[in-house]
């Protein structure tokens, strides 16, 4: 199975994970790491490394981060650099995570999974248009 690690600023990792668990149930091979205000970069590095150790038996790991270029992304990229079985995704949203927890049961190719969730993430970001309903007058003018 492909392992998942979700990290981001403040309680992003555990917060979005609580939503995933509500929608799709408790997940196996899944870790969440928060980057709390009192954490240093070294603390975050230690916590992500510990989480990856928990996913050591997985065929590969996808690390989902909140912001590209943020500390959780940068630390993840540094840890994952040169490792063939780690992929990193930035800009994570809930539809992406719901998609991946369902898809990884049937797909085991890291790059195909990443491509699939990126597409889902993009498709689910949209603007809802309110449209004014125009009522036509009845034949009797009312």
C-alpha positions as a Markdown table, in Angstrom:
| # | Residue | x | y | z |
|---|---|---|---|---|
| 1 | Unk | 0.0 | 0.0 | 0.0 |
| 2 | Unk | 1.1 | 3.6 | -0.6 |
| 3 | Unk | 1.6 | 5.5 | 2.6 |
| 4 | Unk | 0.3 | 9.0 | 3.1 |
| 5 | Unk | 1.8 | 11.8 | 5.3 |
| 6 | Unk | 0.0 | 15.1 | 5.6 |
| 7 | Unk | 1.8 | 18.1 | 7.1 |
| 8 | Unk | 1.4 | 21.9 | 7.1 |
| 9 | Unk | 1.4 | 25.0 | 9.2 |
| 10 | Unk | -0.3 | 24.9 | 12.7 |
| 11 | Unk | -2.8 | 22.1 | 12.9 |
| 12 | Unk | -3.3 | 21.7 | 9.1 |
| 13 | Unk | -2.1 | 18.0 | 9.2 |
| 14 | Unk | -4.3 | 16.8 | 12.0 |
| 15 | Unk | -7.2 | 19.1 | 11.1 |
| 16 | Unk | -7.6 | 18.0 | 7.6 |
| 17 | Unk | -7.0 | 14.4 | 8.7 |
| 18 | Unk | -10.0 | 14.6 | 11.0 |
| 19 | Unk | -12.2 | 15.6 | 8.0 |
| 20 | Unk | -10.8 | 12.7 | 6.0 |
| 21 | Unk | -11.5 | 10.3 | 8.8 |
| 22 | Unk | -15.1 | 11.6 | 9.1 |
| 23 | Unk | -15.7 | 11.1 | 5.4 |
| 24 | Unk | -13.8 | 8.0 | 4.6 |
| 25 | Unk | -13.1 | 6.3 | 8.0 |
| 26 | Unk | -9.9 | 5.8 | 10.0 |
| 27 | Unk | -7.0 | 5.3 | 7.7 |
| 28 | Unk | -4.1 | 2.8 | 7.8 |
| 29 | Unk | -0.6 | 3.8 | 6.6 |
| 30 | Unk | -1.4 | 7.4 | 7.2 |
| 31 | Unk | 0.4 | 9.9 | 9.3 |
| 32 | Unk | -0.3 | 13.6 | 10.1 |
| 33 | Unk | 2.4 | 16.0 | 11.3 |
| 34 | Unk | 1.6 | 19.5 | 12.5 |
| 35 | Unk | 4.1 | 22.4 | 12.4 |
| 36 | Unk | 3.2 | 24.1 | 15.6 |
| 37 | Unk | 4.2 | 27.7 | 16.4 |
| 38 | Unk | 6.7 | 26.5 | 19.1 |
| 39 | Unk | 8.4 | 24.1 | 16.7 |
| 40 | Unk | 11.7 | 24.8 | 15.1 |
| 41 | Unk | 12.7 | 23.5 | 11.7 |
| 42 | Unk | 14.7 | 20.8 | 13.5 |
| 43 | Unk | 11.6 | 19.8 | 15.5 |
| 44 | Unk | 9.6 | 19.5 | 12.3 |
| 45 | Unk | 12.3 | 17.5 | 10.6 |
| 46 | Unk | 12.4 | 15.1 | 13.5 |
| 47 | Unk | 8.6 | 14.7 | 13.5 |
| 48 | Unk | 8.4 | 14.1 | 9.7 |
| 49 | Unk | 11.3 | 11.6 | 9.9 |
| 50 | Unk | 9.5 | 9.8 | 12.7 |
| 51 | Unk | 6.3 | 9.7 | 10.7 |
| 52 | Unk | 8.1 | 8.4 | 7.6 |
| 53 | Unk | 9.7 | 5.7 | 9.8 |
| 54 | Unk | 6.1 | 4.6 | 10.7 |
| 55 | Unk | 5.4 | 4.2 | 7.0 |
| 56 | Unk | 8.6 | 2.3 | 6.3 |
| 57 | Unk | 6.8 | -0.9 | 5.2 |
| 58 | Unk | 4.8 | 1.0 | 2.5 |
| 59 | Unk | 5.7 | 0.6 | -1.2 |
| 60 | Unk | 6.0 | 4.3 | -1.4 |
| 61 | Unk | 4.9 | 7.5 | 0.3 |
| 62 | Unk | 3.2 | 10.6 | -0.8 |
| 63 | Unk | 3.7 | 13.6 | 1.4 |
| 64 | Unk | 1.0 | 16.2 | 1.2 |
| 65 | Unk | 1.8 | 19.8 | 2.3 |
| 66 | Unk | -0.2 | 22.9 | 2.6 |
| 67 | Unk | 2.0 | 25.6 | 0.9 |
| 68 | Unk | 4.7 | 25.3 | -1.8 |
| 69 | Unk | 7.8 | 26.9 | -0.4 |
| 70 | Unk | 6.6 | 26.9 | 3.2 |
| 71 | Unk | 8.7 | 25.2 | 5.9 |
| 72 | Unk | 6.7 | 21.9 | 5.9 |
| 73 | Unk | 7.1 | 21.7 | 2.1 |
| 74 | Unk | 10.8 | 22.6 | 2.3 |
| 75 | Unk | 11.6 | 20.1 | 5.1 |
| 76 | Unk | 9.7 | 17.4 | 3.2 |
| 77 | Unk | 11.5 | 18.1 | 0.0 |
| 78 | Unk | 14.9 | 18.0 | 1.8 |
| 79 | Unk | 14.0 | 14.7 | 3.5 |
| 80 | Unk | 12.6 | 13.1 | 0.3 |
| 81 | Unk | 15.3 | 14.4 | -2.0 |
| 82 | Unk | 16.9 | 11.4 | -3.8 |
| 83 | Unk | 14.5 | 8.9 | -2.5 |
| 84 | Unk | 12.8 | 7.1 | -5.4 |
| 85 | Unk | 9.7 | 6.1 | -3.4 |
| 86 | Unk | 8.7 | 9.5 | -2.1 |
| 87 | Unk | 6.5 | 12.1 | -3.9 |
| 88 | Unk | 5.6 | 15.5 | -2.5 |
| 89 | Unk | 2.4 | 17.5 | -3.3 |
| 90 | Unk | 1.8 | 21.1 | -2.3 |
| 91 | Unk | -1.5 | 22.9 | -2.1 |
| 92 | Unk | -3.3 | 20.0 | -0.6 |
| 93 | Unk | -7.1 | 20.3 | -0.3 |
| 94 | Unk | -9.7 | 17.9 | 1.2 |
| 95 | Unk | -11.0 | 16.5 | -2.2 |
| 96 | Unk | -7.4 | 15.4 | -3.0 |
| 97 | Unk | -7.1 | 13.5 | 0.2 |
| 98 | Unk | -10.5 | 11.9 | 0.0 |
| 99 | Unk | -9.6 | 10.8 | -3.6 |
| 100 | Unk | -6.3 | 9.4 | -2.6 |
| 101 | Unk | -7.5 | 7.4 | 0.4 |
| 102 | Unk | -10.0 | 5.7 | -1.9 |
| 103 | Unk | -7.7 | 5.3 | -5.0 |
| 104 | Unk | -4.6 | 3.9 | -3.2 |
| 105 | Unk | -6.5 | 0.7 | -2.5 |
| 106 | Unk | -6.6 | 0.0 | -6.3 |
| 107 | Unk | -3.6 | 1.8 | -7.6 |
| 108 | Unk | 0.0 | 1.3 | -6.6 |
| 109 | Unk | 1.9 | 3.5 | -9.0 |
| 110 | Unk | 3.1 | 6.6 | -7.2 |
| 111 | Unk | 3.2 | 8.9 | -10.2 |
| 112 | Unk | -0.2 | 7.8 | -11.5 |
| 113 | Unk | -1.7 | 8.4 | -8.0 |
| 114 | Unk | -0.1 | 11.9 | -7.8 |
| 115 | Unk | -1.4 | 12.8 | -11.3 |
| 116 | Unk | -4.9 | 11.7 | -10.4 |
| 117 | Unk | -5.1 | 13.6 | -7.1 |
| 118 | Unk | -3.7 | 16.8 | -8.7 |
| 119 | Unk | -6.4 | 16.6 | -11.3 |
| 120 | Unk | -9.1 | 16.1 | -8.6 |
| 121 | Unk | -7.7 | 19.0 | -6.6 |
| 122 | Unk | -7.8 | 21.4 | -9.5 |
| 123 | Unk | -11.3 | 20.3 | -10.6 |
| 124 | Unk | -12.7 | 20.8 | -7.1 |
| 125 | Unk | -11.6 | 24.4 | -6.8 |
| 126 | Unk | -14.4 | 26.4 | -8.4 |
| 127 | Unk | -16.6 | 29.4 | -8.0 |
| 128 | Unk | -20.3 | 29.0 | -7.5 |
| 129 | Unk | -22.3 | 31.4 | -9.6 |
| 130 | Unk | -25.6 | 32.7 | -8.2 |
| 131 | Unk | -28.1 | 33.2 | -11.0 |
| 132 | Unk | -31.0 | 35.4 | -10.8 |
| 133 | Unk | -34.3 | 33.6 | -11.6 |
| 134 | Unk | -36.4 | 35.8 | -13.8 |
| 135 | Unk | -40.1 | 35.2 | -13.5 |
| 136 | Unk | -42.2 | 35.8 | -16.5 |
| 137 | Unk | -45.6 | 37.6 | -16.1 |
| 138 | Unk | -48.6 | 35.4 | -16.6 |
| 139 | Unk | -51.0 | 35.9 | -19.5 |
| 140 | Unk | -53.4 | 37.8 | -17.2 |
| 141 | Unk | -50.6 | 40.4 | -16.3 |
| 142 | Unk | -50.2 | 39.2 | -12.8 |
